[in-house]
């Protein structure tokens, strides 16, 4: 990767610049991207060298990527991962061997893209995707794990041919871009499938359109509940994983794999199960025995920031969970996690305290569905605003929550909070022993909360 870099622009300068280059934040399509990729000499059909695993889905993408990355690195493979959005630092999006790449590498890639694109306009996400691929191309990797930004078929990540496609879940989100039914959204996500390449679906009952797309391309489908599953133990808090090994030939049937007595993990077992199935299709795991020996340690230390991430006393005086949930499906999973923690606190202390929810959301989300998923767990709402044009004004969100049924006594303050940091500070001040604080609604909500406690 060579370029005439602009010494006057650091990473923050470049990020500010590329945000202004394209008239639309989202502009679906691969044509412009393909032109610039060709000028950069990017290889998009790698034929397994390195192996490309592309992950799409409404929820759970980050967890799948994190598990795939961690297990393959533990197996001695050199892995690059590309995710979005970031929480605190842009570099989080582009990782090599589990570590964010340096500012200088990203700046160099941005400069090369700027030089190559000529009069071709690129979005912020397209710029970032090309930068990641440029960096990965020179990093000597065995595996690329790429998270789709939006949908799949027309997403920038789909410029790469996937050797393994992973669909984590299919819910109603981004309907203005992907369609307003699960069937339509499934078709967009199926756009990452490639002829004859395996598909892992972490939903047990995916829309028929997804299965039809796979069948049309002769893609073998590994489906949750049928081909792989996470099963809780009946006697303790451990769990078991069952999946299938990659067949060595087309004539061979996939052999079943089982890993028992896995310890409680910080990530959802269903997401871990799908990720492990993808890993076992790579052919890069040393042996079944290796997986059984190494997996407990890998999973017990794996934490994904902002995804049901718990902070326990004494850092805070009560348990605090941060979760980037921003649609009803993710909010339901968060509600279940809150309920489990409440039960744990009840057993430990003999009392149930209040759940104090700090929330700020984008304007284009299903606010009613999100509220309904959490209303039975939330005792007090701390409604806030973050500084982004797409943020729904806190006053409007508060009005909507009232319309959805939130009683005035459940509002923690007479007026919404100007910032997430102020809302979190108020929740912490109000909390007493036995309470739980929740920060949720958006990646930006969690990012602002993290910044406020780290500053």
KELO-987203 format. One record per residue (C-alpha): x, y, z; residue in one letter. Coordinates in pm, 1 decimal. Example, Ala and Ser with C-alpha at 12.3 -4.5 7.8 and 13.67 -1.06 7.14 Angstrom:
pt X=1230.0; Y=-450.0; Z=780.0; type=a
pt X=1367.0; Y=-106.0; Z=714.0; type=s
end
This chain:
pt X=0.0; Y=0.0; Z=0.0; type=x
pt X=172.9; Y=312.9; Z=-118.4; type=x
pt X=35.1; Y=663.3; Z=-133.4; type=x
pt X=124.5; Y=1027.8; Z=-112.6; type=x
pt X=-22.3; Y=1093.3; Z=231.1; type=x
pt X=-123.9; Y=1440.8; Z=339.2; type=x
pt X=93.3; Y=1516.3; Z=641.7; type=x
pt X=-163.6; Y=1773.3; Z=753.7; type=x
pt X=-437.3; Y=1517.4; Z=820.7; type=x
pt X=-431.4; Y=1283.1; Z=1118.8; type=x
pt X=-695.4; Y=1013.0; Z=1166.9; type=x
pt X=-951.0; Y=1248.4; Z=1317.9; type=x
pt X=-895.4; Y=1486.8; Z=1028.0; type=x
pt X=-950.0; Y=1212.4; Z=774.2; type=x
pt X=-1265.0; Y=1091.8; Z=949.1; type=x
pt X=-1405.7; Y=1443.7; Z=946.5; type=x
pt X=-1316.5; Y=1474.9; Z=577.4; type=x
pt X=-1470.0; Y=1148.0; Z=456.7; type=x
pt X=-1794.0; Y=1221.6; Z=642.9; type=x
pt X=-1842.8; Y=1519.7; Z=411.9; type=x
pt X=-1750.2; Y=1364.7; Z=77.8; type=x
pt X=-2077.3; Y=1192.3; Z=-13.7; type=x
pt X=-2420.1; Y=1358.2; Z=-18.2; type=x
pt X=-2588.7; Y=1063.7; Z=157.9; type=x
pt X=-2486.5; Y=878.5; Z=473.5; type=x
pt X=-2619.5; Y=554.7; Z=321.7; type=x
pt X=-2605.8; Y=485.5; Z=-52.7; type=x
pt X=-2665.8; Y=117.6; Z=-121.9; type=x
pt X=-2484.7; Y=-39.8; Z=-417.3; type=x
pt X=-2150.5; Y=-191.6; Z=-513.8; type=x
pt X=-2077.4; Y=-28.2; Z=-847.9; type=x
pt X=-1882.4; Y=273.6; Z=-721.5; type=x
pt X=-1699.7; Y=60.2; Z=-468.8; type=x
pt X=-1597.5; Y=-192.3; Z=-735.0; type=x
pt X=-1449.0; Y=81.1; Z=-951.1; type=x
pt X=-1226.2; Y=211.7; Z=-671.9; type=x
pt X=-1135.5; Y=-139.0; Z=-553.3; type=x
pt X=-1017.0; Y=-217.4; Z=-904.0; type=x
pt X=-801.6; Y=93.3; Z=-915.9; type=x
pt X=-650.8; Y=-3.5; Z=-579.4; type=x
pt X=-571.5; Y=-354.7; Z=-698.6; type=x
pt X=-786.6; Y=-512.0; Z=-427.2; type=x
pt X=-851.0; Y=-882.3; Z=-473.9; type=x
pt X=-1215.8; Y=-961.1; Z=-401.4; type=x
pt X=-1228.1; Y=-1327.9; Z=-501.8; type=x
pt X=-965.4; Y=-1489.4; Z=-280.5; type=x
pt X=-1057.5; Y=-1857.2; Z=-333.0; type=x
pt X=-999.3; Y=-1935.7; Z=32.6; type=x
pt X=-658.8; Y=-1770.2; Z=64.9; type=x
pt X=-726.1; Y=-1609.1; Z=299.4; type=x
pt X=-1059.7; Y=-1760.9; Z=395.9; type=x
pt X=-1344.9; Y=-1507.8; Z=409.2; type=x
pt X=-1626.7; Y=-1538.5; Z=662.7; type=x
pt X=-1900.6; Y=-1278.9; Z=615.5; type=x
pt X=-2147.8; Y=-1219.3; Z=898.5; type=x
pt X=-2486.6; Y=-1054.1; Z=854.4; type=x
pt X=-2801.1; Y=-1034.6; Z=1066.9; type=x
pt X=-3022.7; Y=-799.3; Z=1263.9; type=x
pt X=-2868.9; Y=-875.8; Z=1603.1; type=x
pt X=-2571.7; Y=-1076.2; Z=1727.7; type=x
pt X=-2325.3; Y=-995.3; Z=1449.8; type=x
pt X=-2061.4; Y=-855.5; Z=1683.8; type=x
pt X=-2081.6; Y=-1156.7; Z=1915.3; type=x
pt X=-2045.6; Y=-1399.0; Z=1626.0; type=x
pt X=-1743.6; Y=-1211.1; Z=1491.2; type=x
pt X=-1579.7; Y=-1197.7; Z=1834.7; type=x
pt X=-1613.7; Y=-1572.5; Z=1894.2; type=x
pt X=-1498.2; Y=-1670.0; Z=1544.9; type=x
pt X=-1198.4; Y=-1439.3; Z=1576.4; type=x
pt X=-1101.4; Y=-1558.8; Z=1925.2; type=x
pt X=-1126.9; Y=-1931.4; Z=1852.4; type=x
pt X=-936.1; Y=-1916.5; Z=1524.5; type=x
pt X=-659.5; Y=-1705.4; Z=1679.0; type=x
pt X=-633.5; Y=-1955.8; Z=1963.7; type=x
pt X=-592.9; Y=-2223.9; Z=1697.3; type=x
pt X=-283.3; Y=-2042.3; Z=1571.5; type=x
pt X=-440.2; Y=-1866.3; Z=1273.8; type=x
pt X=-374.0; Y=-1506.5; Z=1178.4; type=x
pt X=-710.2; Y=-1328.5; Z=1169.7; type=x
pt X=-835.1; Y=-987.6; Z=1062.3; type=x
pt X=-1180.7; Y=-864.4; Z=1165.9; type=x
pt X=-1387.3; Y=-573.0; Z=1041.4; type=x
pt X=-1686.9; Y=-455.7; Z=1246.1; type=x
pt X=-1904.5; Y=-148.3; Z=1283.5; type=x
pt X=-1988.7; Y=84.2; Z=1437.9; type=x
pt X=-1722.4; Y=156.6; Z=1695.9; type=x
pt X=-1783.6; Y=257.3; Z=2056.5; type=x
pt X=-1492.4; Y=483.4; Z=2153.4; type=x
pt X=-1224.4; Y=474.4; Z=1883.6; type=x
pt X=-1252.6; Y=425.9; Z=1507.8; type=x
pt X=-962.1; Y=179.5; Z=1515.7; type=x
pt X=-1191.3; Y=-72.5; Z=1691.6; type=x
pt X=-1345.3; Y=-141.9; Z=1351.4; type=x
pt X=-1025.8; Y=-282.2; Z=1198.2; type=x
pt X=-843.7; Y=-544.0; Z=1404.1; type=x
pt X=-552.0; Y=-774.1; Z=1325.0; type=x
pt X=-488.3; Y=-1053.3; Z=1571.6; type=x
pt X=-748.0; Y=-910.1; Z=1805.8; type=x
pt X=-586.6; Y=-566.7; Z=1828.5; type=x
pt X=-705.8; Y=-242.5; Z=1667.1; type=x
pt X=-465.1; Y=-130.5; Z=1396.5; type=x
pt X=-261.0; Y=187.1; Z=1439.9; type=x
pt X=-378.2; Y=529.9; Z=1327.0; type=x
pt X=-93.4; Y=547.4; Z=1076.8; type=x
pt X=-212.3; Y=239.4; Z=886.9; type=x
pt X=-565.9; Y=374.9; Z=854.9; type=x
pt X=-442.0; Y=717.7; Z=749.1; type=x
pt X=-220.0; Y=557.5; Z=485.7; type=x
pt X=-512.3; Y=352.0; Z=354.6; type=x
pt X=-743.1; Y=655.7; Z=343.7; type=x
pt X=-484.4; Y=852.1; Z=148.4; type=x
pt X=-444.6; Y=568.0; Z=-102.6; type=x
pt X=-821.9; Y=547.8; Z=-149.1; type=x
pt X=-850.4; Y=924.0; Z=-191.5; type=x
pt X=-581.4; Y=914.1; Z=-457.7; type=x
pt X=-743.4; Y=621.8; Z=-641.5; type=x
pt X=-1107.2; Y=726.5; Z=-635.0; type=x
pt X=-1072.7; Y=1028.4; Z=-862.4; type=x
pt X=-1423.0; Y=1165.0; Z=-914.0; type=x
pt X=-1596.0; Y=857.6; Z=-768.7; type=x
pt X=-1790.7; Y=952.9; Z=-456.4; type=x
pt X=-1775.7; Y=715.7; Z=-157.2; type=x
pt X=-1969.5; Y=707.7; Z=167.5; type=x
pt X=-1802.8; Y=707.0; Z=509.6; type=x
pt X=-1869.8; Y=332.6; Z=545.2; type=x
pt X=-1740.8; Y=254.3; Z=195.6; type=x
pt X=-1419.7; Y=444.8; Z=264.7; type=x
pt X=-1373.7; Y=249.4; Z=586.7; type=x
pt X=-1445.1; Y=-85.4; Z=425.3; type=x
pt X=-1190.0; Y=-28.2; Z=150.1; type=x
pt X=-935.9; Y=85.0; Z=410.7; type=x
pt X=-988.2; Y=-233.3; Z=611.5; type=x
pt X=-949.4; Y=-451.8; Z=302.9; type=x
pt X=-633.1; Y=-269.5; Z=197.9; type=x
pt X=-482.1; Y=-319.9; Z=542.5; type=x
pt X=-585.6; Y=-685.0; Z=551.8; type=x
pt X=-441.6; Y=-749.6; Z=206.7; type=x
pt X=-94.8; Y=-666.0; Z=334.7; type=x
pt X=-124.9; Y=-826.6; Z=679.5; type=x
pt X=-52.0; Y=-1189.0; Z=582.6; type=x
pt X=-380.9; Y=-1322.3; Z=716.6; type=x
pt X=-526.9; Y=-1671.8; Z=717.7; type=x
pt X=-885.5; Y=-1557.8; Z=775.8; type=x
pt X=-1093.1; Y=-1243.1; Z=723.3; type=x
pt X=-1406.5; Y=-1204.8; Z=938.2; type=x
pt X=-1623.5; Y=-929.6; Z=793.2; type=x
pt X=-1935.5; Y=-785.0; Z=953.5; type=x
pt X=-2199.0; Y=-648.3; Z=718.6; type=x
pt X=-2298.2; Y=-291.7; Z=794.0; type=x
pt X=-2654.4; Y=-294.7; Z=657.8; type=x
pt X=-2844.4; Y=-578.0; Z=490.5; type=x
pt X=-2601.0; Y=-775.7; Z=281.6; type=x
pt X=-2670.9; Y=-779.1; Z=-92.7; type=x
pt X=-2575.9; Y=-416.8; Z=-151.1; type=x
pt X=-2349.6; Y=-365.1; Z=150.8; type=x
pt X=-1988.9; Y=-262.3; Z=89.6; type=x
pt X=-1857.5; Y=-575.6; Z=263.3; type=x
pt X=-2027.8; Y=-787.5; Z=-3.6; type=x
pt X=-1764.1; Y=-683.1; Z=-254.2; type=x
pt X=-1572.8; Y=-979.1; Z=-109.3; type=x
pt X=-1676.2; Y=-1334.2; Z=-197.2; type=x
pt X=-1760.5; Y=-1520.7; Z=123.8; type=x
pt X=-1632.1; Y=-1875.0; Z=171.8; type=x
pt X=-1869.2; Y=-1909.2; Z=467.2; type=x
pt X=-2178.6; Y=-1691.5; Z=513.8; type=x
pt X=-2330.0; Y=-1645.4; Z=859.4; type=x
pt X=-2681.6; Y=-1512.6; Z=921.5; type=x
pt X=-2721.7; Y=-1437.8; Z=1291.6; type=x
pt X=-3087.9; Y=-1334.2; Z=1310.1; type=x
pt X=-3357.4; Y=-1172.5; Z=1099.9; type=x
pt X=-3571.6; Y=-903.7; Z=1258.3; type=x
pt X=-3747.6; Y=-586.2; Z=1155.6; type=x
pt X=-3492.5; Y=-306.5; Z=1147.9; type=x
pt X=-3381.0; Y=-59.5; Z=879.1; type=x
pt X=-3706.5; Y=-131.3; Z=692.8; type=x
pt X=-3669.4; Y=177.3; Z=475.7; type=x
pt X=-3364.8; Y=13.5; Z=317.2; type=x
pt X=-3429.8; Y=-359.6; Z=347.7; type=x
pt X=-3806.7; Y=-407.1; Z=328.0; type=x
pt X=-4085.6; Y=-426.1; Z=582.4; type=x
pt X=-4119.0; Y=-803.9; Z=621.8; type=x
pt X=-3882.1; Y=-1070.6; Z=751.4; type=x
pt X=-3907.4; Y=-1242.6; Z=413.1; type=x
pt X=-3789.7; Y=-933.6; Z=225.6; type=x
pt X=-3512.2; Y=-863.3; Z=476.0; type=x
pt X=-3398.1; Y=-1226.5; Z=453.8; type=x
pt X=-3355.9; Y=-1190.4; Z=78.3; type=x
pt X=-3129.4; Y=-889.1; Z=127.4; type=x
pt X=-2918.7; Y=-1077.4; Z=381.2; type=x
pt X=-2898.9; Y=-1380.9; Z=153.4; type=x
pt X=-2717.9; Y=-1158.9; Z=-95.2; type=x
pt X=-2389.6; Y=-1255.0; Z=75.2; type=x
pt X=-2431.4; Y=-1622.2; Z=-26.6; type=x
pt X=-2201.0; Y=-1761.0; Z=-293.5; type=x
pt X=-2246.3; Y=-2060.4; Z=-519.9; type=x
pt X=-2195.5; Y=-2386.7; Z=-331.0; type=x
pt X=-2050.9; Y=-2220.7; Z=-19.1; type=x
pt X=-2186.3; Y=-2312.9; Z=326.6; type=x
pt X=-2434.9; Y=-2097.9; Z=514.1; type=x
pt X=-2471.2; Y=-2091.4; Z=892.4; type=x
pt X=-2810.2; Y=-1967.3; Z=1013.3; type=x
pt X=-2839.0; Y=-1898.6; Z=1385.9; type=x
pt X=-3217.5; Y=-1880.9; Z=1360.5; type=x
pt X=-3402.7; Y=-2210.1; Z=1402.4; type=x
pt X=-3693.5; Y=-2098.1; Z=1184.5; type=x
pt X=-3563.2; Y=-1860.0; Z=916.8; type=x
pt X=-3793.1; Y=-1717.6; Z=650.3; type=x
pt X=-3851.5; Y=-1944.8; Z=353.1; type=x
pt X=-3695.3; Y=-1684.7; Z=124.6; type=x
pt X=-3358.1; Y=-1734.1; Z=294.0; type=x
pt X=-3368.9; Y=-2111.3; Z=247.0; type=x
pt X=-3482.8; Y=-2071.8; Z=-114.8; type=x
pt X=-3189.8; Y=-1840.7; Z=-188.1; type=x
pt X=-2949.3; Y=-2096.0; Z=-40.5; type=x
pt X=-3108.4; Y=-2380.1; Z=-237.1; type=x
pt X=-3089.2; Y=-2184.7; Z=-562.5; type=x
pt X=-2714.0; Y=-2144.2; Z=-513.1; type=x
pt X=-2666.8; Y=-2502.9; Z=-389.9; type=x
pt X=-2540.3; Y=-2374.2; Z=-54.3; type=x
pt X=-2545.0; Y=-2629.2; Z=227.1; type=x
pt X=-2730.2; Y=-2474.8; Z=521.9; type=x
pt X=-2638.4; Y=-2539.6; Z=885.4; type=x
pt X=-2935.2; Y=-2432.7; Z=1093.7; type=x
pt X=-2972.5; Y=-2367.3; Z=1466.3; type=x
pt X=-3172.4; Y=-2634.7; Z=1645.3; type=x
pt X=-3115.3; Y=-2886.7; Z=1370.6; type=x
pt X=-2743.9; Y=-2888.5; Z=1294.0; type=x
pt X=-2608.9; Y=-2706.7; Z=1597.4; type=x
pt X=-2744.3; Y=-2606.4; Z=1937.0; type=x
pt X=-2653.5; Y=-2464.5; Z=2276.7; type=x
pt X=-2818.9; Y=-2662.2; Z=2557.2; type=x
pt X=-2819.1; Y=-2558.1; Z=2924.1; type=x
pt X=-2726.3; Y=-2818.3; Z=3183.2; type=x
pt X=-3007.9; Y=-2952.3; Z=3401.0; type=x
pt X=-2789.6; Y=-2972.9; Z=3711.7; type=x
pt X=-2577.7; Y=-2654.9; Z=3717.3; type=x
pt X=-2509.4; Y=-2334.0; Z=3521.9; type=x
pt X=-2288.1; Y=-2497.6; Z=3260.6; type=x
pt X=-2401.7; Y=-2564.4; Z=2905.6; type=x
pt X=-2324.7; Y=-2791.9; Z=2612.6; type=x
pt X=-2263.3; Y=-2726.3; Z=2244.9; type=x
pt X=-2338.8; Y=-2964.7; Z=1963.8; type=x
pt X=-2255.2; Y=-2897.0; Z=1600.6; type=x
pt X=-2122.3; Y=-3048.7; Z=1281.6; type=x
pt X=-1773.9; Y=-3081.1; Z=1141.8; type=x
pt X=-1689.2; Y=-2981.7; Z=788.0; type=x
pt X=-1712.4; Y=-3287.4; Z=558.6; type=x
pt X=-1390.2; Y=-3374.9; Z=380.8; type=x
pt X=-1572.1; Y=-3437.1; Z=51.6; type=x
pt X=-1909.5; Y=-3374.7; Z=-110.4; type=x
pt X=-1995.9; Y=-3742.0; Z=-67.5; type=x
pt X=-1932.0; Y=-3740.9; Z=307.9; type=x
pt X=-2195.0; Y=-3646.4; Z=563.1; type=x
pt X=-2097.7; Y=-3384.1; Z=825.1; type=x
pt X=-1988.7; Y=-3555.9; Z=1147.0; type=x
pt X=-2138.9; Y=-3446.2; Z=1477.6; type=x
pt X=-1923.1; Y=-3267.2; Z=1733.3; type=x
pt X=-2003.7; Y=-3218.6; Z=2101.0; type=x
pt X=-1840.4; Y=-3002.8; Z=2366.6; type=x
pt X=-1989.1; Y=-3053.3; Z=2713.8; type=x
pt X=-1964.3; Y=-2869.8; Z=3045.4; type=x
pt X=-1887.2; Y=-2523.8; Z=2909.7; type=x
pt X=-1874.6; Y=-2256.5; Z=3181.0; type=x
pt X=-2112.8; Y=-1958.8; Z=3184.2; type=x
pt X=-2005.4; Y=-1711.3; Z=2918.6; type=x
pt X=-2043.7; Y=-1335.0; Z=2894.5; type=x
pt X=-2201.8; Y=-1367.4; Z=2548.2; type=x
pt X=-2535.8; Y=-1526.5; Z=2458.4; type=x
pt X=-2497.1; Y=-1905.9; Z=2412.2; type=x
pt X=-2709.0; Y=-1894.1; Z=2096.1; type=x
pt X=-2463.6; Y=-1652.3; Z=1936.4; type=x
pt X=-2167.8; Y=-1860.1; Z=2052.5; type=x
pt X=-2329.3; Y=-2171.3; Z=1905.7; type=x
pt X=-2363.8; Y=-2019.4; Z=1559.2; type=x
pt X=-2010.7; Y=-1881.9; Z=1566.9; type=x
pt X=-1868.5; Y=-2220.1; Z=1667.0; type=x
pt X=-2053.7; Y=-2386.0; Z=1382.4; type=x
pt X=-1892.3; Y=-2142.9; Z=1139.3; type=x
pt X=-1550.3; Y=-2211.4; Z=1293.5; type=x
pt X=-1597.3; Y=-2586.0; Z=1252.8; type=x
pt X=-1670.1; Y=-2539.7; Z=881.9; type=x
pt X=-1336.2; Y=-2369.9; Z=819.0; type=x
pt X=-1132.8; Y=-2689.5; Z=850.7; type=x
pt X=-882.2; Y=-2489.2; Z=1057.6; type=x
pt X=-948.7; Y=-2638.3; Z=1401.6; type=x
pt X=-666.0; Y=-2878.7; Z=1499.5; type=x
pt X=-901.1; Y=-3148.3; Z=1634.3; type=x
pt X=-1218.0; Y=-3213.0; Z=1826.6; type=x
pt X=-1002.5; Y=-3281.9; Z=2131.9; type=x
pt X=-836.6; Y=-2941.9; Z=2094.2; type=x
pt X=-1177.5; Y=-2773.5; Z=2082.6; type=x
pt X=-1291.8; Y=-2949.3; Z=2399.1; type=x
pt X=-972.8; Y=-2860.0; Z=2581.4; type=x
pt X=-942.6; Y=-2496.7; Z=2472.2; type=x
pt X=-1299.1; Y=-2370.1; Z=2436.4; type=x
pt X=-1379.9; Y=-2327.0; Z=2808.3; type=x
pt X=-1083.2; Y=-2095.5; Z=2859.0; type=x
pt X=-1147.6; Y=-1900.1; Z=2537.5; type=x
pt X=-1512.1; Y=-1833.2; Z=2619.6; type=x
pt X=-1466.4; Y=-1760.5; Z=2989.5; type=x
pt X=-1245.0; Y=-1460.0; Z=2913.4; type=x
pt X=-1425.1; Y=-1327.3; Z=2605.4; type=x
pt X=-1602.8; Y=-997.1; Z=2664.1; type=x
pt X=-1756.3; Y=-782.8; Z=2391.3; type=x
pt X=-1782.0; Y=-418.1; Z=2501.9; type=x
pt X=-2134.1; Y=-281.5; Z=2504.5; type=x
pt X=-2309.7; Y=-614.3; Z=2454.1; type=x
pt X=-2479.3; Y=-699.4; Z=2783.4; type=x
pt X=-2157.3; Y=-584.9; Z=2945.7; type=x
pt X=-2192.3; Y=-588.2; Z=3323.1; type=x
pt X=-2000.4; Y=-366.7; Z=3562.8; type=x
pt X=-2022.3; Y=-492.0; Z=3918.5; type=x
pt X=-1947.6; Y=-333.2; Z=4256.9; type=x
pt X=-1719.4; Y=-193.2; Z=4378.4; type=x
pt X=-1668.3; Y=-1.7; Z=4051.9; type=x
pt X=-2030.8; Y=109.2; Z=4084.4; type=x
pt X=-2239.3; Y=83.6; Z=4398.2; type=x
pt X=-2496.5; Y=-133.1; Z=4215.5; type=x
pt X=-2473.7; Y=-363.7; Z=3911.5; type=x
pt X=-2471.7; Y=-169.7; Z=3583.4; type=x
pt X=-2521.6; Y=-318.6; Z=3238.7; type=x
pt X=-2448.7; Y=-147.9; Z=2906.6; type=x
pt X=-2610.3; Y=-289.8; Z=2595.4; type=x
pt X=-2631.6; Y=-146.1; Z=2243.2; type=x
pt X=-2979.7; Y=-293.5; Z=2188.4; type=x
pt X=-3179.6; Y=-67.4; Z=1957.3; type=x
pt X=-3462.6; Y=-285.8; Z=1826.6; type=x
pt X=-3733.3; Y=-499.2; Z=1991.0; type=x
pt X=-3555.6; Y=-831.1; Z=1938.2; type=x
pt X=-3238.8; Y=-710.5; Z=2111.0; type=x
pt X=-3441.4; Y=-538.3; Z=2383.8; type=x
pt X=-3617.0; Y=-867.5; Z=2460.6; type=x
pt X=-3279.1; Y=-1036.2; Z=2507.9; type=x
pt X=-3171.2; Y=-752.0; Z=2735.3; type=x
pt X=-3492.2; Y=-781.5; Z=2938.0; type=x
pt X=-3420.7; Y=-1152.2; Z=2991.7; type=x
pt X=-3068.6; Y=-1069.2; Z=3112.9; type=x
pt X=-3206.0; Y=-808.5; Z=3355.0; type=x
pt X=-3455.2; Y=-1061.7; Z=3488.8; type=x
pt X=-3178.3; Y=-1315.0; Z=3550.1; type=x
pt X=-2973.6; Y=-1056.2; Z=3738.8; type=x
pt X=-3276.4; Y=-958.6; Z=3949.1; type=x
pt X=-3324.7; Y=-1321.8; Z=4044.4; type=x
pt X=-2958.7; Y=-1348.3; Z=4138.2; type=x
pt X=-2983.1; Y=-1037.0; Z=4356.6; type=x
pt X=-3300.6; Y=-1170.8; Z=4520.3; type=x
pt X=-3126.7; Y=-1494.9; Z=4612.7; type=x
pt X=-2821.8; Y=-1307.5; Z=4740.8; type=x
pt X=-2992.4; Y=-1031.7; Z=4939.0; type=x
pt X=-3352.7; Y=-1135.3; Z=4981.6; type=x
pt X=-3487.7; Y=-820.2; Z=4817.1; type=x
pt X=-3567.5; Y=-687.0; Z=4473.0; type=x
pt X=-3459.8; Y=-330.6; Z=4402.9; type=x
pt X=-3545.7; Y=-96.9; Z=4118.2; type=x
pt X=-3422.0; Y=-110.6; Z=3759.3; type=x
pt X=-3315.0; Y=235.1; Z=3638.6; type=x
pt X=-3291.7; Y=257.0; Z=3257.6; type=x
pt X=-3084.5; Y=525.5; Z=3086.8; type=x
pt X=-3203.3; Y=544.4; Z=2725.8; type=x
pt X=-3147.9; Y=754.4; Z=2413.2; type=x
pt X=-3242.7; Y=636.9; Z=2064.1; type=x
pt X=-3219.2; Y=713.6; Z=1696.0; type=x
pt X=-3528.3; Y=862.1; Z=1534.3; type=x
pt X=-3577.9; Y=579.5; Z=1282.9; type=x
pt X=-3617.2; Y=294.7; Z=1534.8; type=x
pt X=-3922.9; Y=102.3; Z=1656.5; type=x
pt X=-3964.8; Y=296.0; Z=1980.3; type=x
pt X=-4293.1; Y=126.4; Z=2070.3; type=x
pt X=-4152.7; Y=-223.4; Z=2025.9; type=x
pt X=-3839.8; Y=-131.6; Z=2219.5; type=x
pt X=-4043.4; Y=13.6; Z=2507.8; type=x
pt X=-4277.2; Y=-284.5; Z=2520.4; type=x
pt X=-3983.8; Y=-525.7; Z=2539.9; type=x
pt X=-3842.5; Y=-350.0; Z=2847.9; type=x
pt X=-4147.9; Y=-204.2; Z=3022.9; type=x
pt X=-4195.4; Y=-494.2; Z=3263.1; type=x
pt X=-3836.1; Y=-465.7; Z=3384.2; type=x
pt X=-3799.8; Y=-87.0; Z=3395.8; type=x
pt X=-3897.1; Y=91.3; Z=3718.4; type=x
pt X=-3753.6; Y=432.5; Z=3625.7; type=x
pt X=-3669.1; Y=583.7; Z=3286.5; type=x
pt X=-3381.4; Y=831.9; Z=3250.8; type=x
pt X=-3442.9; Y=964.5; Z=2900.4; type=x
pt X=-3152.5; Y=1144.7; Z=2737.0; type=x
pt X=-3023.8; Y=1298.3; Z=2416.2; type=x
pt X=-2699.9; Y=1249.3; Z=2222.6; type=x
pt X=-2542.3; Y=1488.7; Z=1976.7; type=x
pt X=-2623.1; Y=1335.3; Z=1639.2; type=x
pt X=-2873.3; Y=1455.4; Z=1377.0; type=x
pt X=-3043.3; Y=1114.1; Z=1368.3; type=x
pt X=-3107.0; Y=1116.2; Z=1744.6; type=x
pt X=-3472.8; Y=1141.9; Z=1842.3; type=x
pt X=-3501.5; Y=1448.9; Z=2068.3; type=x
pt X=-3528.2; Y=1338.1; Z=2429.5; type=x
pt X=-3851.0; Y=1535.6; Z=2476.9; type=x
pt X=-4009.4; Y=1347.7; Z=2186.8; type=x
pt X=-3892.0; Y=1011.0; Z=2316.6; type=x
pt X=-4035.0; Y=1094.0; Z=2660.1; type=x
pt X=-4369.4; Y=1189.7; Z=2501.4; type=x
pt X=-4376.9; Y=863.3; Z=2309.3; type=x
pt X=-4301.3; Y=657.9; Z=2618.8; type=x
pt X=-4592.6; Y=834.5; Z=2792.8; type=x
pt X=-4813.8; Y=744.4; Z=2496.0; type=x
pt X=-4696.6; Y=383.3; Z=2515.6; type=x
pt X=-4806.5; Y=364.2; Z=2878.0; type=x
pt X=-4517.9; Y=485.8; Z=3094.9; type=x
pt X=-4664.7; Y=636.4; Z=3411.3; type=x
pt X=-4538.3; Y=982.1; Z=3513.4; type=x
pt X=-4398.1; Y=834.8; Z=3836.3; type=x
pt X=-4168.2; Y=615.3; Z=3623.3; type=x
pt X=-3994.7; Y=918.8; Z=3476.4; type=x
pt X=-3684.6; Y=980.0; Z=3685.8; type=x
pt X=-3690.1; Y=1355.0; Z=3625.1; type=x
pt X=-3947.3; Y=1620.2; Z=3541.5; type=x
pt X=-3767.1; Y=1683.0; Z=3212.1; type=x
pt X=-3533.6; Y=1469.2; Z=3000.2; type=x
pt X=-3157.4; Y=1490.6; Z=3036.7; type=x
pt X=-2946.3; Y=1692.6; Z=2793.0; type=x
pt X=-2677.3; Y=1423.5; Z=2772.1; type=x
pt X=-2638.0; Y=1052.7; Z=2839.2; type=x
pt X=-2363.4; Y=1132.1; Z=3089.4; type=x
pt X=-2601.8; Y=1348.9; Z=3294.2; type=x
pt X=-2869.1; Y=1079.0; Z=3288.2; type=x
pt X=-2621.3; Y=813.4; Z=3398.9; type=x
pt X=-2490.1; Y=1033.6; Z=3679.9; type=x
pt X=-2846.2; Y=1086.1; Z=3802.9; type=x
pt X=-2922.7; Y=714.1; Z=3792.1; type=x
pt X=-2606.4; Y=638.4; Z=3988.3; type=x
pt X=-2694.9; Y=904.2; Z=4245.1; type=x
pt X=-3051.0; Y=772.3; Z=4286.8; type=x
pt X=-2954.5; Y=403.4; Z=4306.5; type=x
pt X=-2965.7; Y=216.2; Z=4635.0; type=x
pt X=-2855.1; Y=-131.7; Z=4733.4; type=x
pt X=-3035.8; Y=-394.3; Z=4528.6; type=x
pt X=-3095.1; Y=-169.7; Z=4225.9; type=x
pt X=-2973.9; Y=-228.7; Z=3870.4; type=x
pt X=-2874.4; Y=45.6; Z=3623.9; type=x
pt X=-2922.1; Y=-18.3; Z=3251.0; type=x
pt X=-2775.3; Y=191.7; Z=2966.9; type=x
pt X=-2924.2; Y=111.6; Z=2627.1; type=x
pt X=-3098.3; Y=229.7; Z=2308.3; type=x
pt X=-2809.9; Y=280.5; Z=2066.1; type=x
pt X=-2439.8; Y=233.3; Z=2009.1; type=x
pt X=-2407.9; Y=608.8; Z=2064.2; type=x
pt X=-2588.8; Y=587.9; Z=2398.6; type=x
pt X=-2342.1; Y=327.9; Z=2521.8; type=x
pt X=-2046.4; Y=513.2; Z=2370.6; type=x
pt X=-2144.4; Y=837.3; Z=2547.0; type=x
pt X=-2194.0; Y=651.2; Z=2875.0; type=x
pt X=-1854.9; Y=484.3; Z=2847.6; type=x
pt X=-1691.3; Y=817.4; Z=2771.6; type=x
pt X=-1855.8; Y=975.6; Z=3073.3; type=x
pt X=-1732.9; Y=711.8; Z=3317.4; type=x
pt X=-1383.7; Y=691.9; Z=3169.0; type=x
pt X=-1337.3; Y=1065.2; Z=3166.9; type=x
end
